[in-house]
Amino acid sequence: IAESVAENLSGIAIRIEDDVLVTEDGCEILSCGLPTSTAEIEELVGLSK
């Protein structure tokens, strides 16, 4: 299923996933400080120009 979705959206979308560290004491979302909204990502991409 994921491959068919990726093929249909190729070039028009991005996929955002969290990176999670799981330990014996619990878990920590490593990507929690990264931009995820459209506006945040557009701003970040604009900074590289």
N, C-alpha and C positions, 0 to 999 in steps of 0.2 A: 504494500500500500504506500509506504513512504516514498519508494522510487517513482511510482506513478504520479504522486502529488508533486514531487520535485521536478519531474519532466514537464508537467503541465504549467508549473510556475517559473520555469527556468528563465532567468533574466528579468523577472518582474517582482520578485519577492526575496526576503531574507528569512532565515530561520534562526530564532533566538532560543538558546537553551541555557540553563543554569549549570555551572560547574559546582559539584557538591563534594566536600571531603567528609567521608564517613570514618569515624574512629570508634573505639570501644566506649568512649565517654559521650558520644553523641555525633552531631554533624554540624557542618559549617558551610554556608553557601558562599563560595569564593567569588562569585560573579555579582554579588548583590550591589556593588557600587557602580556597575556599568550601565550605560544608557540603554533603555528598552523602548521608549516611546518614539513615534515617528519624528516628532520635533527634536528630541534629544539626539537622535541618530543623524538627522539632516544637519543639525548644528555641528556635530562632531566631524562629519564628512566635509562640511564647508570650511572648517578650520585647516584642512590639509591643502587647500587650494592656494 
